[in-house]
Amino acid sequence: MTGMFDGMLDAGDVGLIVLTTTACTAVVTGLALAVLRWNRRGPVASQVAVVVAAAVASIVASVVAVMVEMFISAHDLVVLSTVIVVSTVMSLAAAWLTTARAVRRSVGTLTRSAQRIADGGVVAPTAAGWREFDDLHTQLVDTSERLAATRLEIDKLDAARRQFFAWISHDLRTPLAGIRAMTEALDDDVAPDRDAYVRTIRAKVDTVTALVDDLFELSTLQSGTLRLERELVVLLDLVSDAVVDVRAAATRRGVRIVQSGVEGHLLWADPRELTRAIGNLLANAVRHAPAGTDILVSAHTRDDDHLVISVLDHGSGVDVTDLGHLFDVGWRANDARTTEPPPDTGPDAGPSTGHGAGLGLAIVRGIVEAHGGEVAAAHVPDGFELAVMLPRGRAPAAARS
């Protein structure tokens, strides 16, 4: 390599320099990979330190090797080596004080945030360090907020579930206790009127059966296993059938059911399920309408080819803040709305119009949504109105499924 001293390099010299540099870099890189593999479970800061040290070491080794090949004097080699060693040590120290510490601080921030999420807390926005770490920390903040909202919703649902089961247990226990007491009276032959007792027992059994049917219907709706048998139906026929089902209860309360605009409407629906939904709306209105008033069943068509069926009673309704919960499973309104008339246990007692368990309107919503429709509740000048909006024609495939 004597040509190097003349300031000119031939092709052989350049090739030797490239070969030497490549060999030194390959050796250092191989050692670095071995160290990284051995330390693969170590902290990120140590991994970064190994990479930085390998980069510096490959340069130092290449420079020293080329200098040795150039046959420079011992004095110049010592000077060059001193400069390289001092520069290397200072560079590694600077890298450790900046990059490695920054990485360790950023990773520590992310670790604490992840631990806080695991403990059920919400992570506050903060700068973790580098942009990539900041982006990751932003995702953790968003995740913690969504998890907190989900936990709150689960707590609410769990509380509602416990209350719902308590109500269902009460609604089942009450008629069963009455049935047991009356059957014991019949068995002991102390019933003053056996025929009246038998009729009352039959009415209570009908009440329990209706409640069990509601529970089964609700489970079918919530599990998505309800299969609608759609056909072209006449709305007037469905409303008439639903009115027949609640007429006895309405008569006992002195409530009259009237219709307006129901004639002449056709829609594509399951007649059995839709009759049940309209019947539940009417039963709810019968329970809460003031005695001696009218319940209005009306229908009209919207511009978007939806049929609106509404049931209006002259009761006080529910609080405005509770309108969004009216169709929730197990929800009961304030005392003014949920107070039911005392059950009729006389000889002509029929099935109850509802059980107060918060199932009727939840079933209405499930049936209507299965048809691709919506439900609504509102205070109007004449009282309180519940309405369902249903598409008149065939529902899209997604809604039918």
ROLUMRO-904439 format. One record per residue (C-alpha): x, y, z; residue number from 1. Coordinates in nm, 4 decimals, padded with zeros to 6 digits. Each point is the difference from the previous one (the first is absolute). Example, Ala and Ser with C-alpha at 12.3 -4.5 7.8 and 13.67 -1.06 7.14 Angstrom:
BEGIN
+----------+----------+----------+-----+
|        u |        v |        w |   k |
+----------+----------+----------+-----+
|  01.2300 | -00.4500 |  00.7800 |   1 |
|  00.1370 |  00.3440 | -00.0660 |   2 |
+----------+----------+----------+-----+
END
This chain:
BEGIN
+----------+----------+----------+-----+
|        u |        v |        w |   k |
+----------+----------+----------+-----+
|  00.0000 |  00.0000 |  00.0000 |   1 |
|  00.2968 |  00.2316 | -00.0641 |   2 |
| -00.2098 |  00.1793 | -00.2582 |   3 |
| -00.2029 |  00.1448 |  00.2803 |   4 |
|  00.2965 |  00.2215 |  00.0969 |   5 |
|  00.0043 |  00.1589 | -00.3439 |   6 |
| -00.3594 |  00.1155 |  00.0389 |   7 |
| -00.1269 | -00.2356 | -00.2661 |   8 |
| -00.1838 | -00.3279 |  00.0502 |   9 |
| -00.0168 | -00.2688 | -00.2632 |  10 |
| -00.2819 | -00.2516 | -00.0345 |  11 |
|  00.1817 | -00.2576 |  00.2106 |  12 |
|  00.0421 |  00.2382 |  00.2910 |  13 |
| -00.3658 |  00.0989 | -00.0084 |  14 |
| -00.1043 | -00.3636 | -00.0123 |  15 |
|  00.2215 | -00.0832 |  00.2978 |  16 |
| -00.1511 |  00.2876 |  00.2012 |  17 |
| -00.3521 | -00.1139 | -00.0839 |  18 |
|  00.0826 | -00.3608 |  00.0833 |  19 |
|  00.1597 |  00.0970 |  00.3329 |  20 |
| -00.2900 |  00.2248 |  00.0980 |  21 |
| -00.2533 | -00.2661 | -00.0946 |  22 |
|  00.1825 | -00.2660 |  00.1990 |  23 |
|  00.0272 |  00.2168 |  00.3106 |  24 |
| -00.3645 |  00.1064 | -00.0207 |  25 |
| -00.1131 | -00.3602 | -00.0499 |  26 |
|  00.1948 | -00.1219 |  00.3019 |  27 |
| -00.1297 |  00.2781 |  00.2250 |  28 |
| -00.3567 | -00.0479 | -00.1282 |  29 |
|  00.0200 | -00.3734 |  00.0680 |  30 |
|  00.1180 |  00.0646 |  00.3541 |  31 |
| -00.2775 |  00.2576 |  00.0492 |  32 |
| -00.2637 | -00.2459 | -00.1228 |  33 |
|  00.1317 | -00.2625 |  00.2389 |  34 |
| -00.0169 |  00.2451 |  00.2914 |  35 |
| -00.3524 |  00.1083 | -00.0997 |  36 |
| -00.1121 | -00.3609 | -00.0185 |  37 |
|  00.1497 | -00.0726 |  00.3401 |  38 |
| -00.1617 |  00.3159 |  00.1395 |  39 |
| -00.3322 | -00.0333 | -00.1877 |  40 |
| -00.1982 |  00.0175 |  00.3246 |  41 |
|  00.1989 |  00.2924 |  00.1347 |  42 |
| -00.1254 |  00.3585 |  00.0260 |  43 |
| -00.0455 |  00.2075 | -00.3151 |  44 |
|  00.2707 |  00.2440 |  00.1133 |  45 |
|  00.2618 | -00.2777 | -00.0012 |  46 |
| -00.1093 | -00.1081 | -00.3477 |  47 |
|  00.0391 |  00.3554 | -00.1281 |  48 |
|  00.3399 |  00.0270 |  00.1691 |  49 |
|  00.1197 | -00.3176 | -00.1738 |  50 |
| -00.1102 |  00.1301 | -00.3400 |  51 |
|  00.1674 |  00.3370 |  00.0531 |  52 |
|  00.3186 | -00.1604 |  00.1293 |  53 |
|  00.0086 | -00.2389 | -00.2966 |  54 |
| -00.0325 |  00.2875 | -00.2459 |  55 |
|  00.2858 |  00.1896 |  00.1628 |  56 |
|  00.2135 | -00.3132 |  00.0405 |  57 |
| -00.0322 | -00.0938 | -00.3676 |  58 |
|  00.1226 |  00.3456 | -00.1021 |  59 |
|  00.2895 | -00.0081 |  00.2466 |  60 |
|  00.1086 | -00.3504 | -00.1018 |  61 |
| -00.0157 |  00.0879 | -00.3688 |  62 |
|  00.2039 |  00.3196 |  00.0460 |  63 |
|  00.2679 | -00.1706 |  00.2128 |  64 |
|  00.0287 | -00.2929 | -00.2394 |  65 |
|  00.0418 |  00.2256 | -00.3022 |  66 |
|  00.2541 |  00.2154 |  00.1812 |  67 |
|  00.2038 | -00.3082 |  00.0876 |  68 |
| -00.0067 | -00.1090 | -00.3635 |  69 |
|  00.1309 |  00.3437 | -00.1010 |  70 |
|  00.3192 | -00.0624 |  00.1995 |  71 |
| -00.0206 |  00.3356 |  00.1779 |  72 |
|  00.2568 |  00.0762 |  00.2697 |  73 |
| -00.0432 | -00.1242 |  00.3552 |  74 |
| -00.0292 |  00.3584 |  00.1218 |  75 |
| -00.2819 |  00.0782 | -00.2429 |  76 |
| -00.1745 | -00.3281 |  00.0875 |  77 |
|  00.0095 |  00.0846 |  00.3718 |  78 |
| -00.1381 |  00.3482 | -00.0641 |  79 |
| -00.2744 | -00.1356 | -00.2230 |  80 |
| -00.0886 | -00.2743 |  00.2481 |  81 |
| -00.0180 |  00.2505 |  00.2856 |  82 |
| -00.2335 |  00.2228 | -00.1975 |  83 |
| -00.2190 | -00.2954 | -00.0965 |  84 |
| -00.0191 | -00.1414 |  00.3545 |  85 |
| -00.0842 |  00.3364 |  00.1595 |  86 |
| -00.2543 |  00.0773 | -00.2709 |  87 |
| -00.1582 | -00.3452 |  00.0353 |  88 |
| -00.0327 |  00.0252 |  00.3766 |  89 |
| -00.1491 |  00.3484 | -00.0223 |  90 |
| -00.2392 | -00.1040 | -00.2775 |  91 |
| -00.1236 | -00.3045 |  00.1939 |  92 |
| -00.0437 |  00.2090 |  00.3147 |  93 |
| -00.1940 |  00.2639 | -00.1938 |  94 |
| -00.2159 | -00.2698 | -00.1602 |  95 |
| -00.0756 | -00.1517 |  00.3395 |  96 |
| -00.0843 |  00.3367 |  00.1558 |  97 |
| -00.2339 |  00.0958 | -00.2866 |  98 |
| -00.1445 | -00.2927 | -00.1919 |  99 |
|  00.0128 | -00.2798 |  00.2548 | 100 |
| -00.1318 |  00.2131 |  00.2849 | 101 |
| -00.2757 |  00.1412 | -00.2235 | 102 |
| -00.1047 | -00.3495 | -00.1019 | 103 |
|  00.0028 | -00.1211 |  00.3587 | 104 |
| -00.2067 |  00.3004 |  00.1132 | 105 |
| -00.2527 | -00.0469 | -00.2816 | 106 |
| -00.0329 | -00.3717 |  00.0613 | 107 |
| -00.0400 |  00.0674 |  00.3721 | 108 |
| -00.2850 |  00.2426 | -00.0711 | 109 |
| -00.1739 | -00.2554 | -00.2218 | 110 |
|  00.0488 | -00.2722 |  00.2601 | 111 |
| -00.1548 |  00.2110 |  00.2759 | 112 |
| -00.2909 |  00.0896 | -00.2269 | 113 |
| -00.0610 | -00.3650 | -00.0861 | 114 |
|  00.0099 | -00.0911 |  00.3694 | 115 |
| -00.2502 |  00.2740 |  00.0783 | 116 |
| -00.2343 | -00.1365 | -00.2675 | 117 |
|  00.0395 | -00.3490 |  00.1473 | 118 |
| -00.0968 |  00.1409 |  00.3418 | 119 |
| -00.3175 |  00.1471 | -00.1480 | 120 |
|  00.1120 |  00.3623 | -00.0154 | 121 |
| -00.0100 |  00.2580 | -00.2764 | 122 |
|  00.3281 |  00.1185 | -00.1502 | 123 |
|  00.0541 |  00.3749 | -00.0276 | 124 |
|  00.1469 |  00.1393 | -00.3240 | 125 |
|  00.3718 |  00.0705 |  00.0326 | 126 |
|  00.3103 |  00.0139 | -00.2177 | 127 |
|  00.1791 | -00.3340 |  00.0155 | 128 |
|  00.3063 |  00.1110 | -00.1967 | 129 |
|  00.0516 | -00.0801 | -00.3662 | 130 |
| -00.2792 |  00.0413 | -00.2535 | 131 |
| -00.0591 | -00.3748 | -00.0378 | 132 |
| -00.0220 | -00.0395 |  00.3772 | 133 |
| -00.2311 |  00.3020 |  00.0215 | 134 |
| -00.2294 | -00.1558 | -00.2613 | 135 |
| -00.0033 | -00.3267 |  00.1936 | 136 |
| -00.0751 |  00.1822 |  00.3251 | 137 |
| -00.2879 |  00.1836 | -00.1709 | 138 |
| -00.1438 | -00.3386 | -00.0963 | 139 |
|  00.0315 | -00.1133 |  00.3621 | 140 |
| -00.1850 |  00.3112 |  00.1177 | 141 |
| -00.2822 | -00.0673 | -00.2459 | 142 |
| -00.0108 | -00.3670 |  00.0996 | 143 |
| -00.0149 |  00.0832 |  00.3705 | 144 |
| -00.2901 |  00.2403 | -00.0555 | 145 |
| -00.1950 | -00.2552 | -00.2019 | 146 |
|  00.0676 | -00.2715 |  00.2565 | 147 |
| -00.1171 |  00.2299 |  00.2789 | 148 |
| -00.3209 |  00.0749 | -00.1906 | 149 |
| -00.0502 | -00.3712 | -00.0653 | 150 |
|  00.0535 | -00.0873 |  00.3664 | 151 |
| -00.2515 |  00.2658 |  00.1007 | 152 |
| -00.2524 | -00.1384 | -00.2476 | 153 |
|  00.0611 | -00.3544 |  00.1246 | 154 |
| -00.0556 |  00.1140 |  00.3585 | 155 |
| -00.3275 |  00.1622 | -00.1020 | 156 |
| -00.1098 | -00.3101 | -00.1891 | 157 |
|  00.0953 | -00.2214 |  00.2921 | 158 |
| -00.1979 |  00.2153 |  00.2418 | 159 |
| -00.2954 | -00.0046 | -00.2398 | 160 |
|  00.0314 | -00.3773 | -00.0340 | 161 |
| -00.0076 | -00.0511 |  00.3772 | 162 |
| -00.2994 |  00.2303 |  00.0342 | 163 |
| -00.1706 | -00.1713 | -00.2919 | 164 |
|  00.0370 | -00.3439 |  00.1562 | 165 |
| -00.1277 |  00.1356 |  00.3298 | 166 |
| -00.3102 |  00.1356 | -00.1723 | 167 |
| -00.0551 | -00.3207 | -00.1955 | 168 |
|  00.0331 | -00.2048 |  00.3169 | 169 |
| -00.2565 |  00.2222 |  00.1718 | 170 |
| -00.2385 | -00.0129 | -00.2961 | 171 |
|  00.0191 | -00.3785 | -00.0041 | 172 |
| -00.0074 | -00.0491 |  00.3761 | 173 |
| -00.3149 |  00.2077 |  00.0563 | 174 |
| -00.2427 | -00.1999 | -00.2183 | 175 |
|  00.1620 | -00.3289 |  00.0972 | 176 |
| -00.0466 |  00.0807 |  00.3680 | 177 |
| -00.3640 |  00.0797 | -00.0684 | 178 |
| -00.0459 | -00.3235 | -00.1925 | 179 |
|  00.1565 | -00.1964 |  00.2823 | 180 |
| -00.2193 |  00.1655 |  00.2649 | 181 |
| -00.3202 | -00.0580 | -00.1987 | 182 |
|  00.0840 | -00.3621 | -00.0849 | 183 |
|  00.0666 | -00.0656 |  00.3702 | 184 |
| -00.3369 |  00.1561 |  00.0823 | 185 |
| -00.1669 | -00.2220 | -00.2582 | 186 |
|  00.1888 | -00.3030 |  00.1269 | 187 |
| -00.1064 |  00.0736 |  00.3597 | 188 |
| -00.3579 |  00.0627 | -00.1196 | 189 |
| -00.0084 |  00.3458 |  00.1589 | 190 |
| -00.0523 |  00.2018 | -00.3207 | 191 |
| -00.3296 |  00.1944 |  00.0256 | 192 |
| -00.0568 | -00.0144 | -00.3783 | 193 |
|  00.1848 | -00.2825 | -00.1737 | 194 |
| -00.0989 |  00.1147 | -00.3493 | 195 |
|  00.1312 |  00.3520 |  00.0631 | 196 |
|  00.3246 | -00.1406 |  00.1386 | 197 |
|  00.0445 | -00.2181 | -00.3073 | 198 |
| -00.0594 |  00.2952 | -00.2323 | 199 |
|  00.2499 |  00.2111 |  00.1939 | 200 |
|  00.2619 | -00.2761 | -00.0103 | 201 |
| -00.0525 | -00.0309 | -00.3745 | 202 |
|  00.0472 |  00.3764 | -00.0408 | 203 |
|  00.3218 | -00.0053 |  00.2014 | 204 |
|  00.1294 | -00.2935 | -00.2020 | 205 |
| -00.0729 |  00.1989 | -00.3149 | 206 |
|  00.1967 |  00.2906 |  00.1452 | 207 |
|  00.3029 | -00.2202 |  00.0749 | 208 |
| -00.0269 | -00.1619 | -00.3437 | 209 |
| -00.0088 |  00.3406 | -00.1686 | 210 |
|  00.3070 |  00.1095 |  00.1949 | 211 |
|  00.1910 | -00.3145 | -00.0970 | 212 |
| -00.1041 |  00.0527 | -00.3630 | 213 |
|  00.1328 |  00.3563 |  00.0190 | 214 |
|  00.3326 | -00.1235 |  00.1376 | 215 |
|  00.0290 | -00.2562 | -00.2787 | 216 |
| -00.0904 |  00.2586 | -00.2638 | 217 |
|  00.2546 |  00.2436 |  00.1381 | 218 |
|  00.2761 | -00.2633 |  00.0042 | 219 |
| -00.0824 | -00.0845 | -00.3617 | 220 |
|  00.0202 |  00.3646 | -00.1016 | 221 |
|  00.3264 |  00.0659 |  00.1833 | 222 |
|  00.1683 | -00.3167 | -00.1282 | 223 |
| -00.0878 |  00.0868 | -00.3588 | 224 |
| -00.1795 | -00.3306 | -00.0590 | 225 |
| -00.3396 |  00.1558 | -00.0773 | 226 |
| -00.1138 | -00.0971 | -00.3497 | 227 |
| -00.2661 |  00.2263 | -00.1470 | 228 |
| -00.2656 | -00.1498 | -00.2257 | 229 |
| -00.0750 |  00.3062 | -00.2093 | 230 |
| -00.3078 |  00.0447 | -00.2125 | 231 |
| -00.2144 |  00.2829 | -00.1261 | 232 |
| -00.2311 |  00.0873 |  00.2907 | 233 |
| -00.2836 |  00.2449 |  00.0598 | 234 |
|  00.0775 |  00.2311 |  00.2905 | 235 |
| -00.3646 |  00.0242 |  00.1033 | 236 |
| -00.0129 | -00.3766 |  00.0548 | 237 |
|  00.3107 |  00.0065 |  00.2207 | 238 |
| -00.1302 |  00.2887 |  00.2101 | 239 |
| -00.3411 | -00.1659 |  00.0362 | 240 |
|  00.1601 | -00.3230 |  00.1238 | 241 |
|  00.2165 |  00.1929 |  00.2476 | 242 |
| -00.3025 |  00.1935 |  00.1296 | 243 |
| -00.1863 | -00.3247 |  00.0617 | 244 |
|  00.2876 | -00.1256 |  00.2166 | 245 |
| -00.0140 |  00.3014 |  00.2358 | 246 |
| -00.3708 |  00.0814 | -00.0169 | 247 |
| -00.0873 | -00.1771 |  00.3261 | 248 |
|  00.2680 |  00.1874 |  00.1944 | 249 |
| -00.1029 |  00.3294 | -00.1614 | 250 |
| -00.3646 | -00.0626 |  00.0949 | 251 |
|  00.0946 | -00.0697 |  00.3613 | 252 |
|  00.1817 |  00.3328 |  00.0152 | 253 |
| -00.2716 |  00.1929 | -00.1814 | 254 |
|  00.2363 |  00.0816 | -00.2873 | 255 |
| -00.1215 |  00.0136 | -00.3597 | 256 |
|  00.2244 | -00.0756 | -00.3009 | 257 |
| -00.0721 |  00.2010 | -00.3154 | 258 |
|  00.1621 | -00.0037 | -00.3426 | 259 |
|  00.0881 |  00.2711 | -00.2487 | 260 |
|  00.1537 | -00.0382 | -00.3445 | 261 |
|  00.0701 | -00.3710 |  00.0431 | 262 |
| -00.2048 | -00.1081 | -00.3023 | 263 |
|  00.1506 | -00.0463 | -00.3427 | 264 |
|  00.3613 | -00.0697 |  00.1015 | 265 |
|  00.1938 | -00.3032 | -00.1234 | 266 |
|  00.3507 | -00.1019 |  00.0993 | 267 |
|  00.2402 | -00.2891 | -00.0340 | 268 |
|  00.0364 | -00.1504 |  00.3485 | 269 |
| -00.0374 | -00.3028 |  00.2235 | 270 |
| -00.3649 |  00.0225 |  00.1120 | 271 |
|  00.0463 | -00.2001 |  00.3201 | 272 |
|  00.3006 |  00.1971 |  00.1256 | 273 |
| -00.1352 |  00.3398 | -00.1039 | 274 |
| -00.3341 | -00.0716 |  00.1666 | 275 |
|  00.1935 | -00.0821 |  00.3167 | 276 |
|  00.1889 |  00.3304 | -00.0220 | 277 |
| -00.3198 |  00.2043 | -00.0486 | 278 |
| -00.1664 | -00.1952 |  00.2799 | 279 |
|  00.2872 |  00.0827 |  00.2372 | 280 |
| -00.0321 |  00.3695 | -00.0856 | 281 |
| -00.3726 | -00.0137 |  00.0700 | 282 |
|  00.0510 | -00.1960 |  00.3230 | 283 |
|  00.2472 |  00.2629 |  00.1193 | 284 |
| -00.2487 |  00.2767 | -00.0829 | 285 |
| -00.2868 | -00.1834 |  00.1741 | 286 |
|  00.2061 | -00.0340 |  00.3196 | 287 |
|  00.0898 |  00.3672 |  00.0129 | 288 |
| -00.2939 |  00.1836 | -00.1555 | 289 |
| -00.2223 |  00.1783 |  00.2524 | 290 |
| -00.3290 | -00.1782 |  00.0589 | 291 |
| -00.2810 |  00.1129 | -00.2252 | 292 |
|  00.2264 |  00.1353 | -00.2749 | 293 |
|  00.0619 | -00.1060 | -00.3577 | 294 |
|  00.3056 | -00.1625 | -00.1555 | 295 |
|  00.0573 |  00.1055 | -00.3601 | 296 |
|  00.1596 | -00.2375 | -00.2516 | 297 |
|  00.0947 |  00.1821 | -00.3195 | 298 |
|  00.2142 | -00.0536 | -00.3088 | 299 |
|  00.1393 |  00.2076 | -00.2822 | 300 |
|  00.2607 | -00.0351 | -00.2744 | 301 |
|  00.3229 |  00.1996 | -00.0054 | 302 |
|  00.1671 |  00.1345 | -00.3108 | 303 |
|  00.2710 | -00.2689 |  00.0210 | 304 |
| -00.2614 | -00.2768 | -00.0461 | 305 |
| -00.0050 | -00.0865 |  00.3694 | 306 |
| -00.3220 | -00.0690 |  00.1856 | 307 |
| -00.0306 |  00.1693 |  00.3407 | 308 |
| -00.2252 | -00.1755 |  00.2521 | 309 |
| -00.0592 |  00.1968 |  00.3204 | 310 |
| -00.1845 | -00.0675 |  00.3260 | 311 |
| -00.1028 |  00.3072 |  00.1977 | 312 |
| -00.1283 | -00.0048 |  00.3575 | 313 |
| -00.0854 |  00.2916 |  00.2265 | 314 |
|  00.2359 | -00.1018 |  00.2796 | 315 |
|  00.2851 |  00.2080 |  00.1312 | 316 |
|  00.2665 | -00.2067 | -00.1731 | 317 |
|  00.3578 | -00.0174 |  00.1218 | 318 |
|  00.2581 |  00.2668 |  00.0710 | 319 |
|  00.1677 |  00.1475 | -00.3039 | 320 |
|  00.3354 | -00.1310 |  00.1232 | 321 |
| -00.1419 | -00.3539 |  00.0061 | 322 |
| -00.1326 | -00.0092 | -00.3565 | 323 |
|  00.3171 | -00.1642 | -00.1271 | 324 |
| -00.0365 | -00.2863 |  00.2513 | 325 |
| -00.3670 | -00.0762 | -00.0553 | 326 |
|  00.0678 | -00.2909 | -00.2357 | 327 |
|  00.2947 | -00.1435 |  00.1965 | 328 |
| -00.0247 | -00.3497 |  00.1440 | 329 |
| -00.1038 |  00.0000 |  00.3658 | 330 |
| -00.0360 |  00.3776 |  00.0245 | 331 |
| -00.2872 |  00.1385 |  00.2045 | 332 |
| -00.1102 |  00.3588 |  00.0016 | 333 |
| -00.0936 |  00.2214 |  00.2933 | 334 |
| -00.2737 | -00.0949 |  00.2393 | 335 |
| -00.2606 |  00.2052 | -00.1831 | 336 |
|  00.0549 | -00.1982 | -00.3159 | 337 |
|  00.0521 | -00.3452 |  00.1442 | 338 |
| -00.2831 | -00.0067 |  00.2493 | 339 |
| -00.2278 | -00.2760 | -00.1193 | 340 |
| -00.3598 | -00.0604 |  00.0972 | 341 |
| -00.0503 | -00.2696 |  00.2591 | 342 |
| -00.0359 | -00.3382 | -00.1663 | 343 |
| -00.3515 | -00.1177 | -00.0556 | 344 |
| -00.0329 | -00.3374 |  00.1631 | 345 |
| -00.3722 | -00.0255 | -00.0301 | 346 |
| -00.1888 | -00.2648 | -00.1938 | 347 |
|  00.0432 |  00.1867 | -00.3302 | 348 |
|  00.3674 |  00.0825 |  00.0386 | 349 |
|  00.1916 | -00.0420 | -00.3214 | 350 |
|  00.3655 |  00.0028 | -00.0850 | 351 |
|  00.1901 |  00.3045 |  00.1157 | 352 |
|  00.0856 |  00.2675 | -00.2522 | 353 |
|  00.3577 |  00.0019 |  00.1202 | 354 |
|  00.2213 | -00.1112 |  00.2807 | 355 |
|  00.1950 |  00.3128 |  00.0818 | 356 |
|  00.3276 | -00.1812 | -00.0642 | 357 |
|  00.1111 |  00.2367 | -00.2730 | 358 |
| -00.0362 | -00.2573 | -00.2778 | 359 |
| -00.2931 |  00.1194 | -00.2111 | 360 |
|  00.1535 |  00.3091 | -00.1582 | 361 |
|  00.3405 | -00.1697 | -00.0323 | 362 |
| -00.1739 | -00.2716 | -00.2039 | 363 |
| -00.1646 |  00.2710 | -00.2108 | 364 |
|  00.3367 |  00.1501 | -00.0849 | 365 |
|  00.1499 | -00.3408 | -00.0806 | 366 |
| -00.2868 | -00.0907 | -00.2351 | 367 |
|  00.0012 |  00.3400 | -00.1702 | 368 |
|  00.3767 |  00.0012 | -00.0501 | 369 |
| -00.0199 | -00.3548 | -00.1392 | 370 |
| -00.2365 |  00.1465 | -00.2617 | 371 |
|  00.2529 |  00.2732 | -00.0783 | 372 |
| -00.1937 |  00.2695 |  00.1849 | 373 |
|  00.0366 |  00.2344 |  00.2955 | 374 |
| -00.1835 |  00.0865 |  00.3214 | 375 |
| -00.0615 |  00.3374 |  00.1626 | 376 |
| -00.1677 |  00.1557 |  00.3026 | 377 |
| -00.1035 |  00.3597 |  00.0497 | 378 |
| -00.2146 |  00.2352 |  00.2044 | 379 |
| -00.2732 |  00.1570 | -00.2110 | 380 |
| -00.2642 |  00.2604 |  00.0886 | 381 |
| -00.2654 | -00.2693 |  00.0523 | 382 |
|  00.2096 | -00.2347 |  00.2131 | 383 |
|  00.2739 | -00.2543 | -00.0592 | 384 |
|  00.0659 | -00.1718 | -00.3326 | 385 |
|  00.1923 | -00.3141 | -00.0950 | 386 |
|  00.0666 | -00.0549 | -00.3686 | 387 |
|  00.1613 | -00.2543 | -00.2307 | 388 |
|  00.1290 |  00.0752 | -00.3500 | 389 |
|  00.0019 | -00.2937 | -00.2411 | 390 |
|  00.1014 | -00.0301 | -00.3657 | 391 |
| -00.3074 | -00.0789 | -00.2064 | 392 |
|  00.1728 | -00.2041 | -00.2697 | 393 |
|  00.2394 | -00.2932 |  00.0064 | 394 |
|  00.2926 |  00.0628 |  00.2299 | 395 |
|  00.3577 | -00.0221 | -00.1291 | 396 |
|  00.1741 | -00.3349 |  00.0304 | 397 |
|  00.2129 |  00.1204 |  00.2933 | 398 |
| -00.3079 |  00.1090 |  00.1956 | 399 |
| -00.1853 | -00.3246 | -00.0783 | 400 |
|  00.2850 | -00.2085 |  00.1340 | 401 |
+----------+----------+----------+-----+
END
